[in-house]
Amino acid sequence: YEWLVSYDIIREQLKSELRGDILLVGNGNSCLPSELVRDGYSNLIASDYSEIVVKRMRQVQPQVKHWVVADMLRLRQVFETNSFDCIIDKAAMDALVTDAGDPWDPNKETRQAICTFAREVAACLREDGKLIQISFQQPHFRKRLMDTPYLELDYVSDIDCGLGY
């Protein structure tokens, strides 16, 4: 189920960014992993913190060879450092900001969770690795939250349809 934006809409943007070993965090019931595999991205791991979701998605998307239970705030408990060329977050971090309070001044717990997420992602990315975020949060809020010592933001592109940025 794709409530944010379908793969067909973001395929071309992703094509120029995806390479090597790819991790999807907080996958939930998204079809994105099977669509990426269909397009030839075979070095792909789909993850979610819920064992129930991962078990179900293994049944629903058997073409995706690697499903892993992993909390995006504790990635290094599951993955080695420098493991991925690309990490995709399709609305996973959005779940961390749902109770942030004022988007201009998020509460301390939200800022800490985002910083933890950034630290975990940075540790798991290889030297020239990329974090790709597909979000319903407006870019000016996202940039402020992701301004951490762990990740360097150098590119943000809007998606001109659906709910995504």
Kinemage of the C-alpha trace (Angstrom):
@kinemage 1
@onewidth
@group {chain A} dominant
@subgroup {mainchain}
@vectorlist {calphas} color= white
{ca tyr a 1} P 0.000 0.000 0.000
{ca glu a 2} L 1.511 3.326 -1.068
{ca trp a 3} L -0.133 6.212 0.747
{ca leu a 4} L 2.705 8.697 0.192
{ca val a 5} L 3.824 8.315 -3.406
{ca ser a 6} L 4.063 5.375 -5.819
{ca tyr a 7} L 7.313 4.066 -7.225
{ca asp a 8} L 6.257 4.953 -10.782
{ca ile a 9} L 6.297 8.621 -9.806
{ca ile a 10} L 9.761 8.566 -8.186
{ca arg a 11} L 11.428 5.929 -10.379
{ca glu a 12} L 13.403 8.366 -12.540
{ca gln a 13} L 14.605 10.417 -9.576
{ca leu a 14} L 15.734 7.273 -7.765
{ca lys a 15} L 17.448 5.823 -10.827
{ca ser a 16} L 20.114 8.514 -10.780
{ca glu a 17} L 20.734 8.093 -7.038
{ca leu a 18} L 20.600 4.342 -6.328
{ca arg a 19} L 23.709 2.198 -6.478
{ca gly a 20} L 25.423 -0.690 -4.747
{ca asp a 21} L 24.125 -2.164 -1.537
{ca ile a 22} L 20.772 -0.660 -0.541
{ca leu a 23} L 18.903 -0.688 2.776
{ca leu a 24} L 15.272 0.362 3.145
{ca val a 25} L 14.453 1.379 6.722
{ca gly a 26} L 10.994 1.316 8.244
{ca asn a 27} L 9.506 -0.358 5.203
{ca gly a 28} L 6.126 -1.245 6.715
{ca asn a 29} L 3.809 -2.627 4.025
{ca ser a 30} L 5.273 -0.591 1.165
{ca cys a 31} L 5.634 -2.187 -2.264
{ca leu a 32} L 8.875 -0.284 -2.875
{ca pro a 33} L 11.227 -3.241 -2.228
{ca ser a 34} L 9.562 -5.533 -4.784
{ca glu a 35} L 9.407 -2.712 -7.324
{ca leu a 36} L 13.116 -2.002 -6.870
{ca val a 37} L 13.920 -5.711 -7.265
{ca arg a 38} L 11.779 -5.772 -10.427
{ca asp a 39} L 13.922 -2.915 -11.780
{ca gly a 40} L 17.114 -4.873 -11.152
{ca tyr a 41} L 18.257 -3.678 -7.731
{ca ser a 42} L 19.175 -7.075 -6.311
{ca asn a 43} L 21.549 -5.927 -3.530
{ca leu a 44} L 18.620 -4.829 -1.414
{ca ile a 45} L 17.664 -5.354 2.212
{ca ala a 46} L 14.195 -4.296 3.375
{ca ser a 47} L 13.774 -3.724 7.090
{ca asp a 48} L 11.190 -2.831 9.681
{ca tyr a 49} L 11.239 -2.870 13.476
{ca ser a 50} L 8.141 -5.091 13.615
{ca glu a 51} L 8.705 -8.847 13.425
{ca ile a 52} L 5.062 -9.270 12.427
{ca val a 53} L 5.433 -6.868 9.494
{ca val a 54} L 8.659 -8.503 8.306
{ca lys a 55} L 7.131 -11.983 8.497
{ca arg a 56} L 4.087 -10.827 6.511
{ca met a 57} L 6.139 -8.977 3.901
{ca arg a 58} L 8.308 -12.056 3.321
{ca gln a 59} L 5.089 -13.816 2.298
{ca val a 60} L 3.673 -10.915 0.267
{ca gln a 61} L 6.923 -10.009 -1.510
{ca pro a 62} L 8.913 -13.265 -1.852
{ca gln a 63} L 10.942 -11.779 -4.715
{ca val a 64} L 12.692 -9.603 -2.119
{ca lys a 65} L 15.356 -11.992 -0.853
{ca his a 66} L 16.404 -10.136 2.292
{ca trp a 67} L 13.926 -8.998 4.933
{ca val a 68} L 15.391 -8.060 8.306
{ca val a 69} L 13.930 -6.987 11.615
{ca ala a 70} L 15.819 -3.782 12.428
{ca asp a 71} L 14.953 -0.648 14.359
{ca met a 72} L 16.150 2.425 12.463
{ca leu a 73} L 17.250 3.909 15.792
{ca arg a 74} L 19.465 0.877 16.451
{ca leu a 75} L 20.777 -0.108 13.016
{ca arg a 76} L 24.234 -1.007 14.327
{ca gln a 77} L 22.697 -3.755 16.451
{ca val a 78} L 21.913 -5.536 13.184
{ca phe a 79} L 24.292 -4.187 10.526
{ca glu a 80} L 28.038 -3.622 10.406
{ca thr a 81} L 29.340 -0.097 10.028
{ca asn a 82} L 30.035 0.988 6.446
{ca ser a 83} L 27.637 -1.635 5.054
{ca phe a 84} L 25.550 0.343 2.558
{ca asp a 85} L 25.965 2.617 -0.420
{ca cys a 86} L 22.425 3.868 -0.096
{ca ile a 87} L 19.804 3.950 2.651
{ca ile a 88} L 16.223 4.776 1.735
{ca asp a 89} L 13.785 6.227 4.251
{ca lys a 90} L 10.319 6.398 2.732
{ca ala a 91} L 8.319 8.150 5.458
{ca ala a 92} L 10.011 6.197 8.265
{ca met a 93} L 11.480 9.288 9.898
{ca asp a 94} L 8.088 10.945 9.516
{ca ala a 95} L 6.876 8.593 12.246
{ca leu a 96} L 9.430 10.140 14.597
{ca val a 97} L 8.095 13.661 14.073
{ca thr a 98} L 4.371 12.993 14.470
{ca asp a 99} L 4.369 14.287 18.033
{ca ala a 100} L 7.158 16.842 17.652
{ca gly a 101} L 4.972 19.716 18.723
{ca asp a 102} L 5.809 22.970 16.986
{ca pro a 103} L 7.508 22.123 13.642
{ca trp a 104} L 9.604 25.296 13.974
{ca asp a 105} L 10.809 24.214 17.412
{ca pro a 106} L 10.397 20.419 17.828
{ca asn a 107} L 10.422 18.992 21.344
{ca lys a 108} L 13.595 17.578 22.877
{ca glu a 109} L 12.551 13.920 22.465
{ca thr a 110} L 11.966 14.378 18.732
{ca arg a 111} L 15.297 16.144 18.235
{ca gln a 112} L 17.080 13.367 20.137
{ca ala a 113} L 15.369 10.638 18.086
{ca ile a 114} L 16.296 12.368 14.811
{ca cys a 115} L 19.882 12.781 15.965
{ca thr a 116} L 20.002 9.077 16.879
{ca phe a 117} L 18.555 8.156 13.486
{ca ala a 118} L 21.145 10.337 11.713
{ca arg a 119} L 23.991 8.806 13.765
{ca glu a 120} L 22.849 5.248 12.994
{ca val a 121} L 22.440 5.959 9.279
{ca ala a 122} L 25.820 7.696 9.064
{ca ala a 123} L 27.507 4.748 10.756
{ca cys a 124} L 25.980 2.237 8.342
{ca leu a 125} L 26.698 4.221 5.172
{ca arg a 126} L 29.953 3.800 3.306
{ca glu a 127} L 32.176 6.833 2.793
{ca asp a 128} L 30.344 8.181 -0.261
{ca gly a 129} L 26.992 6.692 0.718
{ca lys a 130} L 23.654 8.449 0.418
{ca leu a 131} L 20.570 8.719 2.548
{ca ile a 132} L 17.487 9.197 0.392
{ca gln a 133} L 14.440 10.447 2.258
{ca ile a 134} L 10.958 10.495 0.770
{ca ser a 135} L 8.768 12.408 3.167
{ca phe a 136} L 5.491 14.193 3.683
{ca gln a 137} L 7.308 16.712 5.858
{ca gln a 138} L 8.031 20.013 4.145
{ca pro a 139} L 11.708 20.384 3.164
{ca his a 140} L 12.422 23.474 5.277
{ca phe a 141} L 11.376 21.577 8.420
{ca arg a 142} L 13.238 18.415 7.392
{ca lys a 143} L 16.475 20.289 6.693
{ca arg a 144} L 16.416 21.867 10.150
{ca leu a 145} L 15.870 18.508 11.840
{ca met a 146} L 18.562 16.756 9.833
{ca asp a 147} L 21.158 19.426 10.573
{ca thr a 148} L 23.210 17.130 12.799
{ca pro a 149} L 26.947 16.485 13.102
{ca tyr a 150} L 26.417 13.031 11.568
{ca leu a 151} L 25.021 13.711 8.108
{ca glu a 152} L 25.743 16.346 5.525
{ca leu a 153} L 22.756 17.507 3.496
{ca asp a 154} L 23.687 18.569 0.030
{ca tyr a 155} L 20.597 17.895 -2.073
{ca val a 156} L 16.872 18.153 -1.617
{ca ser a 157} L 14.396 17.688 -4.424
{ca asp a 158} L 10.639 18.070 -4.334
{ca ile a 159} L 8.279 15.443 -5.703
{ca asp a 160} L 5.626 17.286 -7.662
{ca cys a 161} L 2.682 15.014 -6.849
{ca gly a 162} L 1.146 12.936 -4.118
{ca leu a 163} L 2.005 13.928 -0.578
{ca gly a 164} L 5.769 13.634 -0.953
{ca tyr a 165} L 8.730 15.988 -0.824
